Amino acid sequence: MDWGLKNRLSRIIKLQNNRALMLAVDHGYFLGPTEKLEDPKKVIAPLLRHCDSLMVTRGVQRASVSATSDTPMVLRVSGGSSIIGDDLSQEDITVSIEDAIRLNASALAMSIFVGSKYEYQTIVNLGKLVSEAEKYGIPVLAVTAVGKELGKDARYLSLACRVAAEQGAHIVKTYYCDNFEKVVQSCPVPIIVAGGKKIPERDALQLTYNAIKAGAVGVDMGRNIWQSEHPVPMIKAARAIIHGNLNVDQAFKLYKKLVSEEPKKKQKSQKKKSNNKKKPQNNPNQKKSNNKKKPQNNPNQKKPVLTKK
């Protein structure tokens, strides 16, 4: 493995503990303006420094991610079908290796649809992408996407992950299932677990804990973070499990503590804003207005009678 490839992988999966927290915001490539991800820039900004890497499309990276960020970008390079189309598995490679390099991608991500109508196309494309990316020392993350007709059991996911690894994927993203240890054991490259659809916060933390305990290096969580009512406390709690070795109860307790502190922070920031409002300054060139009220005539009041002394 070349130095550049090792270096990029070490930025995504931290060498000190072999763990990774990836934040997924690439949903729009087939879902469009997903709920609570309508404004990607607003969503990404407060979360970016809490994740190890960001899984993103090139359009959102260019428009919504600060170019000064040092967070590694895992660039989604596959697509071609939308949620309203006939078959989501009909994907192709949509981003050139040259554009990925221009975007300084730390890894490239694409989906394979094992057992679907377009299985052959996606698996062959994965092999081609790995061959091209390795010329430039860029790792490839294969996403084992599942369709409605495909299950999420250990037997199927083991097959899909192994196929991805056999094609040369350096990391595989897949779903958690019962007996997940078997999936990990049969895959010779690191596995990251997908967060999936939004579930209650404690359940999402339980998923994170179970994935790590079963041998995954981390999670690639999206909706369970930015669709939460409290995204920053949620990503911090997940991070505490992955990098701080907290259990579920401890992480959920941390989440609730961080949530309870949020309003206080908002109140303080609002007070600061109100205190920072500039008082109107006197303009030396402006004439002072005569605020003294002129005495008004009272019709019932008798006029004073002037007498000569």
C-alpha positions in Angstrom: 0.0 0.0 0.0 1.5 3.3 -1.1 2.1 6.2 1.4 -0.6 8.4 0.0 -3.2 5.7 0.3 -2.2 4.9 3.9 -2.2 8.5 4.8 -5.7 9.1 3.4 -7.1 6.0 5.2 -5.5 7.1 8.5 -7.4 10.4 8.3 -10.7 8.5 8.0 -10.0 5.6 10.4 -7.9 7.0 13.3 -4.8 5.0 13.9 -4.7 5.5 17.7 -7.9 3.3 18.2 -8.8 2.1 14.7 -12.2 3.9 15.0 -14.1 6.2 12.7 -17.1 8.6 12.9 -18.3 9.5 9.4 -21.1 12.0 8.9 -23.3 11.2 5.9 -24.9 14.2 4.0 -25.0 12.6 0.5 -28.7 11.7 0.6 -29.8 14.4 -1.8 -28.1 12.6 -4.7 -31.2 10.4 -5.0 -33.7 11.8 -2.4 -33.5 15.4 -3.3 -34.1 18.0 -0.4 -34.4 15.4 2.4 -36.2 16.6 5.5 -33.9 18.7 7.7 -31.2 18.6 5.1 -32.9 21.2 2.9 -30.1 23.7 3.6 -26.9 21.6 3.6 -24.6 24.5 4.5 -26.6 25.3 7.7 -26.7 21.6 8.7 -23.1 20.8 8.0 -21.4 23.9 9.7 -22.0 23.1 13.4 -21.4 19.3 12.9 -18.2 19.3 10.8 -15.7 19.6 13.6 -17.2 16.7 15.5 -16.9 14.1 12.8 -13.8 12.3 11.5 -14.9 12.6 7.9 -17.8 13.8 5.8 -19.5 11.7 3.1 -20.7 14.2 0.6 -21.5 14.8 -3.1 -19.3 17.1 -5.2 -22.2 19.7 -5.6 -22.8 20.0 -1.9 -19.1 20.0 -1.1 -18.5 22.9 -3.5 -21.5 24.9 -2.4 -21.9 24.1 1.3 -18.6 23.1 2.8 -15.9 25.7 3.7 -12.8 25.3 1.7 -10.8 26.0 4.9 -12.0 22.8 6.6 -9.5 20.2 7.3 -12.1 17.4 7.7 -11.5 14.6 5.2 -14.1 14.4 2.4 -15.4 11.0 1.4 -16.8 11.8 -2.1 -19.9 10.1 -3.4 -19.0 9.3 -7.1 -22.0 7.1 -8.1 -25.6 8.0 -9.0 -28.0 8.0 -11.9 -31.4 7.1 -10.3 -33.8 9.0 -8.1 -36.4 7.9 -5.6 -39.1 8.5 -8.2 -37.4 6.4 -10.8 -38.0 2.7 -11.7 -35.0 1.2 -10.1 -32.5 2.7 -7.6 -30.0 0.1 -8.4 -29.4 1.5 -11.9 -26.3 3.5 -10.9 -23.2 4.4 -12.7 -20.0 6.3 -11.9 -20.8 10.0 -12.3 -17.6 11.8 -11.1 -14.3 11.6 -12.9 -11.1 10.9 -11.0 -9.7 14.3 -12.1 -12.6 16.1 -10.4 -12.2 14.0 -7.3 -8.5 15.1 -7.1 -9.5 18.7 -7.7 -11.9 18.4 -4.7 -9.0 16.9 -2.6 -11.1 13.8 -1.8 -9.7 11.6 0.9 -11.8 8.6 -0.4 -14.3 7.8 -3.1 -17.6 6.2 -2.3 -20.0 4.2 -4.5 -22.8 1.8 -4.1 -23.1 -1.8 -5.2 -26.4 -3.6 -5.4 -25.7 -7.3 -4.9 -28.6 -9.5 -6.0 -30.4 -6.7 -7.8 -31.2 -6.3 -11.5 -28.1 -4.1 -12.0 -25.8 -6.2 -9.8 -23.3 -6.8 -12.7 -23.0 -3.2 -13.7 -22.4 -1.9 -10.2 -19.9 -4.6 -9.2 -17.9 -4.1 -12.4 -17.9 -0.4 -11.9 -16.5 -0.8 -8.4 -13.6 -2.8 -9.8 -12.9 -0.1 -12.4 -13.1 2.6 -9.8 -10.6 0.9 -7.5 -8.2 0.4 -10.4 -8.4 4.1 -11.4 -8.3 5.5 -7.8 -5.3 3.4 -6.8 -3.2 5.1 -9.5 -3.5 8.3 -7.4 -3.4 6.7 -3.9 -7.1 7.3 -3.2 -9.0 4.7 -1.2 -12.5 3.5 -2.2 -15.4 2.9 0.1 -18.0 0.5 -1.2 -21.6 0.9 0.1 -23.6 -2.4 0.1 -26.9 -0.9 -0.7 -30.0 -3.0 -0.2 -33.3 -2.9 -2.0 -36.8 -3.6 -0.8 -36.6 -7.1 -2.0 -33.3 -7.8 -0.4 -32.9 -8.7 3.3 -30.6 -7.3 5.9 -29.5 -10.6 7.5 -26.0 -11.8 8.2 -25.9 -14.2 5.3 -26.8 -11.6 2.6 -24.6 -8.8 4.1 -21.7 -11.2 4.5 -22.0 -12.0 0.7 -22.3 -8.3 -0.3 -19.4 -7.1 1.9 -17.1 -9.9 0.8 -17.9 -9.2 -2.9 -17.0 -5.5 -2.3 -13.7 -6.5 -0.6 -12.8 -9.0 -3.4 -13.2 -6.2 -5.9 -10.6 -4.2 -4.0 -12.7 -1.8 -1.8 -10.5 -0.5 1.1 -13.5 0.1 3.4 -17.1 -1.3 3.2 -20.2 0.5 4.5 -23.0 -1.8 5.3 -26.0 -2.3 7.6 -26.1 -3.7 11.1 -27.9 -7.0 11.7 -28.2 -9.9 14.1 -25.0 -12.0 14.3 -23.1 -9.0 12.8 -19.8 -10.6 14.1 -20.1 -13.1 11.2 -20.3 -10.2 8.7 -17.1 -8.7 10.1 -15.2 -11.9 10.3 -15.9 -12.7 6.7 -14.8 -9.3 5.4 -11.0 -8.7 5.2 -11.3 -4.9 5.2 -12.7 -2.5 7.8 -16.5 -2.2 8.0 -18.4 1.0 8.8 -22.1 0.7 9.8 -24.8 2.8 8.1 -27.0 4.7 10.5 -30.1 4.2 8.4 -33.5 5.8 8.9 -34.2 8.1 11.9 -34.9 6.2 15.1 -35.0 7.4 18.7 -31.7 8.8 20.0 -31.1 6.2 22.5 -31.7 3.5 19.9 -29.2 5.1 17.6 -26.6 5.2 20.3 -27.4 1.5 21.0 -26.8 0.8 17.3 -23.5 2.6 17.5 -22.4 0.7 20.5 -23.5 -2.7 19.1 -21.7 -2.0 15.8 -18.4 -1.2 17.6 -18.8 -4.2 20.0 -19.3 -6.5 17.0 -16.1 -5.4 15.3 -17.1 -2.5 13.0 -14.6 0.4 13.0 -17.3 2.9 13.3 -20.5 4.3 11.9 -21.5 6.5 9.0 -24.5 8.3 10.5 -26.6 10.9 8.8 -30.4 11.1 9.5 -29.9 10.0 13.1 -27.8 13.0 13.7 -29.1 15.9 11.6 -32.8 14.8 11.9 -32.5 14.8 15.6 -33.9 17.8 17.4 -30.5 18.3 18.9 -27.9 17.4 16.3 -24.7 18.6 18.1 -25.4 16.8 21.4 -26.3 13.7 19.3 -23.0 13.6 17.3 -21.1 14.3 20.5 -22.7 11.4 22.2 -22.0 9.0 19.3 -18.4 10.2 19.3 -18.2 9.5 23.0 -19.0 5.8 22.3 -16.7 5.5 19.3 -13.7 7.4 20.6 -14.4 7.6 24.4 -15.5 4.0 24.9 -18.7 5.1 26.7 -21.5 2.6 27.0 -25.0 3.4 25.9 -26.3 4.6 29.3 -23.3 6.9 29.7 -23.6 8.2 26.2 -27.3 8.9 26.5 -26.8 10.6 29.9 -24.2 12.8 28.1 -26.7 13.5 25.3 -29.4 14.6 27.8 -26.9 16.8 29.7 -25.8 18.5 26.5 -29.4 19.1 25.5 -30.2 20.6 28.9 -27.3 23.0 28.5 -28.4 24.2 25.0 -31.1 26.7 26.1 -28.7 28.3 28.6 -26.2 28.8 25.8 -28.9 30.3 23.6 -30.0 32.7 26.4 -26.4 33.8 27.0 -25.8 34.4 23.3 -29.1 36.3 23.0 -28.0 38.5 26.0 -24.7 39.1 24.3 -26.4 40.2 21.1 -28.6 42.6 23.0 -25.6 44.0 24.9 -23.6 44.4 21.7 -26.3 46.6 20.1 -24.7 50.0 19.6 -26.3 52.9 21.4 -27.1 55.9 19.1 -24.1 58.3 19.1 -24.5 62.1 19.1 -23.7 63.7 15.8 -21.8 66.9 16.5 -23.0 68.4 13.2 -26.6 67.7 14.0 -28.6 70.4 15.6 -30.0 69.6 19.0 -33.7 69.4 18.9 -35.6 71.6 21.3 -37.4 69.1 23.4 -38.9 71.7 25.8 -42.6 71.8 25.3 -44.1 75.2 24.8 -46.7 76.1 27.3 -50.1 75.6 25.8 -53.0 78.1 26.4 -55.6 76.9 28.7 -59.0 78.3 27.5 -60.4 78.1 31.1 -57.4 79.9 32.6 -57.9 83.7 33.1 -55.3 85.9 31.4 -53.3 87.9 33.9 -54.4 91.6 34.1 -51.5 94.0 33.6 -51.6 97.0 35.9 -49.4 100.0 35.9 -47.3 100.6 38.9 
